[in-house]
Amino acid sequence: MDFKVGICGVGRSAQEFHIPLMKKVGKFQIVAVCDTIPSRRRMADREYHTIAFSDYRHFLDTDI
């Protein structure tokens, strides 16, 4: 069973540590991300096929 995960902030720490670790473990599915920087949201959408939010309040309102 995969754990559905939402990540708030997909900057360097997320890209170099958190996301690779989740991929290595293999039991996580990234379903949503939130970041204020548009290029990071586009990258997350392209790389992980997620819903991307710019506002953390909308991110938290989702039913992940």
Number of C-alpha atoms within 10 A of each C-alpha: 7 9 13 12 14 20 16 19 18 20 12 10 10 14 14 11 10 14 17 12 13 15 12 10 9 12 11 17 16 20 17 24 23 24 21 15 13 13 10 20 23 16 14 21 16 10 9 15 13 18 17 24 19 17 12 14 10 11 20 14 8 10 6 12
